[in-house]
Amino acid sequence: MVTNLEKLAQEAKLASYTLASLSTLEKNQALKAVADKLEENKELIIKENENDLKEAKNLLDEGEINQSTYNRLKLDDNKMRDMIKGIRDVKRLEDPVNKKLWAMGMDTGLDLYRVSCPIGVIGVIFEARPDVIPQICALAIKSANAVLLKGGKEAHNTNTILVKLIKEALDEIDFPQGAINLLYSREDVAKMLSMDKYIDLIIPRGGNSLVQYIKNNTKIPVMGHADGICHIYIDEAADVKKATDICIDAKTQYPSACNAVETILVHKSLLENYLPQLVIELEKALVEVRGCEKCREFVPHLKPATKDDWATEYGDKIVSVKAVKDIFDAIAHINIYGSGHTDCIISEDKQAIETFMNLVDSAGVFANASTRFADGYRYGLGAEVGISTAKTHARGPVGLEGLVIYKYKLFGSGQTVAPYADGKKTFIHQRII
């Protein structure tokens, strides 16, 4: 018997074939329709979000969700503005589909092209982040992928109204049916993970436990990140004013974000004269600072940091500080304890910056800039479906380019393989592109 979810997945698969043939103009018209529809219904969306927030407050009080989850749930005027602007930014981006990436003349009249194409059907599983829906839908439309969306129960009302409005906008312009789908029940997650016949890629956006569960329970390729353990290394050649400003921004601008800094590594030469100042400024910003044994020699009141702290994504106004003897000690710590998300060096030494950027094995390596810049919107990708720390075709913030793959197209003029296999003809292998 075909279940409702399987029927949705089948329809999404069929829609994906039609989507692949859409023109850039048709996709851009769809994006405009979606942005306009959400703009016209901002008050309705915020009202539904307020209903979710009321219910989530009870869950927060009962300890079923944490403050970080509650913060991510809220949609305000600023988030709504950015959400709608993100859709319009995607509309302005170059179409990533049907781009000739590489070409080889195999012989006269026998030309091979590597051409970008949609992935197909993408399943996205996310927690308490309703603004994820417009981002993903916009990127899916532009990259010609169908999507199955499964959000957390905390954002049920907001997710429902957002998808309802998006589908209404698409129906009004005759967009392929089945392109955008919202799943509701918890059981749907396990079912999704078994549908490798229909779903081509799973993208989880949530905590470590969610990501690990998905990776361990599906044959479908998974793209995402489990943790956001980001570091800032303050080098001996750092401008300490820059260091302080960047550390405070990276920790306090949005503490629950996956690109917020969790551990600050401080060169041993800065412990006496700079570390106490840094701690004062962090504590003024209401950040709890935990320190290694060496750091506590210079700032005794710090709560001790343990090995568990080095491997913790706090998602809150908490940061650990650790003394390192040199840049290589810092790099070693990051490569051992980091999650491969985003790591930063503060230094005025160009050689130190180059060394750090070459040797730190992360999706994003920054110099003299807050880790909070690691974001698809800020990178100019229009929006993102998530951050990938995997070493696959997409790494870091994943925008349009991460939602396409490629196929080979061979254009011949009647050739057969036998003459080449027999040595009567030879390939010329001349690059075209």
N, C-alpha and C positions, 0 to 999 in steps of 0.2 A: 504494500500500500504506500502511495506517495504522500508524505507528510506536507503540511503547509510550508514548512521551511524548505523542504526539498523542491517544492513547486516554485517558491521564490528564487531559489538558487538556479533552477532550470531556466526560469524566465530571465534572470540576470545574465546567464550564459548566452541565451539567444540575443538579448539586447546588446551584448558586447560585440557581436558580429556586425550588427547594424551601426553601432557607434563608431567602429573602425573606419566606416566609409563616409562619415560626416565631414563636411568642409570646415575650414577655419571660421568662415562667416556664420555657419549654422551653430557652431559651438559658442562663438562670441555672442550671438543673439540669445542663446540660452543663459549665459552668464549675466547678461544685462537684465534679462527677465527675472532671474533669481535675486540679484542685488536690489532691483526696484521693489520686488515683492516684500523683501525683508525690511527695506527702508519704510515702506508704507505701513508695515505692521509692527513697528518697534514697540509701541506701547503694549500690544497684545503679548509679544514675546517676553517682555520684562514682567508683565503680570503673571504669566505662567511660571517664570523663573522664581518670582516671589513665593509662589505656592510651594515650589521645590525647596526653597530656602527655609520656609516654616517647618516643613517635615524634616529637613536635614538638621535643623537646630535641635529637634528632639533626639535624633540619632547621635548628634554630637554630645548632648548632655548625658545620654545613656552609654557613651563610650563606644558606640558601634562604628563611628567614623572619627577621624582626627581633624584638628583645626586646618591642616593643610588641604585635606579633601574638601572641607567646607568652603575654604577660600577660593578654590578652583571652580567651584560650582556657580559662584555669583556672576551674573551678567549685569553690568552697569552701562551707563551712556558711553563711557570710553571704550569698553569692550565691544559694544554694539557698533560704534563708529569704526573701530579697527576691523571688525568682522566683515562689515559691508565693504569697506575700502579694500580689504584683502581680496574679495571676489572681483572687484573692478580692476585691481592690479593684475590678477591672473588673466583677465580678459585682454589686457594690453601686452601680455607676454607673447613671445614667439611660439607658434604651434610646434610642439615637440614631435608630432607624428608625421611619418613619411619624409623624414629628412635623410638624404643620402649621406651616410657616415663614412663610407669607404667604398672604393670600386677598383676592380682589377679586370684588365683586358686579358682573358685567358688565351684567346686566339682571335684571329680576324673574324668578326661577326659573332663572337662568343664573349659576352660581357657580364661580369658578376658584380652585383651591388649589395652592400650591407645597408639596410634601410630601417629606420626606427619604426616601431609599431607598439600599440597598447599591450599591456600585460594581459588584460582580459577581465577577470572578475576578482575584485579585491575585497577581502573581509577585514573590517576594522573593528577591533574590540577596545573600548576605552572606558575610563572611570571618571565620573563626575566632571566632565569637561564639555559642556554643551557647545562651546564655541568651536570645538573640533568639527562638528557636523558641517557648517558652511565652508570651512577650510577644505575639508576632504572632498565635499561635493563639487566645489569649484575646480579643484585640481583634477578630479575624476572626469568631469565634463570636458575640460580642455585637453586632457590626455586620452580621452575616448575610452575610459574604463568604466565598467559597471561596479557598483559597490553594495555590499551588505554591511550595515552599521549596527553594532550592538553596544549600547551605552549602559552606564551604571543606573541602578534603580533610583539613586539619589536625584538624577536629572530627568526622570521620566516625563514630567509635564513639559519641560523645555525642549527635550529631544523630540517629543511628539509634535509640538507646534512647529518647530523648525522644519522637520521633514515634511509635514503637511503643506506648509507654505511653499517649500522648494518644489514639491511635486505638482502643486497647483500651477506654479509659474511655468514649469516645463510642459504640463498638459496644455496650457494656453497657446504654446507655440508648436505643438505637435512633435515634441521630442520623443525618442523611442521609449516605449513602456518598459518598465522593469529595470531601468538604469540605476535608480536610487531606491534602496530598501532599508527599512528600520526593523530590527528584531527586538522583542520585548522580554522574553522569559530567560531566566538563568540557564535553563536546560538547553536553550538554543546555542550556547557557547560550545558545549560538548558536541552537539550535532554538527555545528559548523566545522569543527576541527576534523571531522571524519569525511567531509565532502570534497576530497581531492579531485573528484571527477568534474566538479563544477568550479571550485574556487582555486585560483592560481597563486594567490599570495595572501598571507595573513599579516596584518600590521597591528601589534598590541600597543596601546598607549595607557600605561598604568604603572603600578608598583612592581617591585621585583617578583613577588609571589605570583602575580598574574602572568607576567612574561615567562617565568620559568614553567608554570603550569602549561601554557600554550606550547612552548618549545618541546616539552616532554610528552605531549599528547596529540601530535599531529604529524602527518607526512607532508603537509603543505609547507612550502618555504615560508619562513618567518623573517620579517624585517623589523628591527626595532632595537631598543636598548632596555636593559634590565635596571640599571642604576645610573644615577647622575652624580657620581663622586668626582667633583671638579676641584682642581688645585690652583693656587697662585704661589709661585716661587718668587720671593723677594731677594734678588741677587745683591752681592756686595756692591755692585755698580749701579744700584737703583737710585732713582730720584724718589726720596721717601715721601714727599708730598703727593706725587702721583700714586705711589704704592698705597698710601692711606686712603685716598679718594677712591681708588679702584677696588680695594678690599671692602670698603663700606658699601659701595654700590653693588658689588657682586654678591654680598651677603644679605643686604637689607632691601634692595629695590623690589624684590619679589622672592622672599626666602623659600617658598614652597616649590619654586621652579626647578626643573632638572638641571638647569645651567647655572644655578647659584653655587658659589664657592662653599666647600665644606672643610677643606684643610688649607691652611696657609703655612708654607715652608719658608723659614727665615734663615738667611746666611748667618753663620756664627759670629761674623764681625759686626752684625747689627744688633746683637742681643742686648748689650749694655745700654747703648744710647738711643736706640730706636724702638725696640720691642715694647718697653713700658709705655711710650707715647701711642703706639698703635693700639695697645690694649685699652688705654684710656678712651681713645676715640671710638673704638668698637663698643665699649661699655656705655658710652654716652648715647650711642645709637641703639641701646637696649639689647645688645648681643651678649649672650653668655659665651665666655671664652674658656676653652679647656687647653691645658698646656702639657707638653712632655716634661720629663724631669729636668732637663737642661733649661728650658724656658722658665720653669718655676723657680730656678735659682735667681733669676732676675725679676720675676713678677710672682712673688711667693703666694699671693692670694688665689691664684688660678686653680680651678678644679683640675685634678690630675686627668690627663688623657691616656687612654690605654690603646692597645692594638685594635680593639673593637672600634674605637673612634676613627682610626685611619680607614676603616672599611665601612663607615656609616654615612648614609645620605640622610642628614638630619631633617631637611625639609622645613626648617624652623630657624629662628634667630639664635642658632648655636654654631660655633665654629671652633675647630681645633687648630692649635699652632704647634709646629715642631721645628726644632733647630736642625740645620743640616750643615755639614762641614764644607761643602762646595756644590757646584752646579751638578756634578755627576751623582752626588749623594741625593740631590733633589730629584733628578731624572729617574734614578733607581727606585726611589720611594713611589713616584707617580706610576711607573710601569708595573710595580708590584700591587699597589693598592687602588689605583685609579680604575675607572670603569670604561676608559677609552672614549669619553664624551668630549670634554673641553678642558684644556689646561693652559695656564698663562705664566709668562715670565715678566717680571718688572726689572728692567735693566737699561742702562745707557750704553752698554758694551755690545757692539754689533756682532762680535765673534761669539759672545755668550748667547745672544739671541739666536744666531744661526745654529749653534750647537744644540740648544734646547729644542728648537723647532724640528731639527732633523732627527733627534734621538727619542723624543717623547712619542709614544705609539698611541696617539689619540686621533679621533676624527677631526677635532679642532685644536690647533695650537696657536695661541695668541701672544703678542708682545705688547705690553703697555696698554692694554685695553681690558675692560671688564668681561668676564666670562658670560655675562648676560647678553652679549651680542650674538651668541650662538643661537640663531633663530632664523627660520626660513623667511619670514616677513622682513626682518632687519637685513638679511643677506640680499634682499631684492628678488627672492624667489616667488614673491606674491603671497604665498602661504606655504604651509608644510603639512604633510600627513604625519610627521613625527621625526624623531632623531634616530639615525641608525649608527650603531657602533660596530656593526659587522663589517667584514672586509669583502663585501660583495660589490655589485655594480653601483650601489648607492651607499654613501657614507656621510655622516653629519646630518644637518637638516635636509629632509627629503622633500623636494618640490616636484615640479613637472618632469624634470629629467630622470628622476628616480622612479617614475611611474610608467616609463616606457622601456621596452627591451628592443631587440632587433630581429629581423629575419633576413635571409639571403634571397635575392631575386636574380635569377640567371636568365639572360636574354640570348637565345641562340638563333641560328638560321639553318636548322636541319642537321646539326652535328650529332655524331654518335661516338661512343667511347672506344670502340674496337680499333680504329686507326691509331689512336694515341697509345693504347695498350700494346699494339703490335709494333710500335716504333715507326710507323709510316708517317705520322704527324707528331709534332712537338708543340708543347704550350709555349706561348711567348711571355706570359705573366708580366704584363706591362701595367703599372699602376695608372689608373685614370684619375682617381681622387685620393 
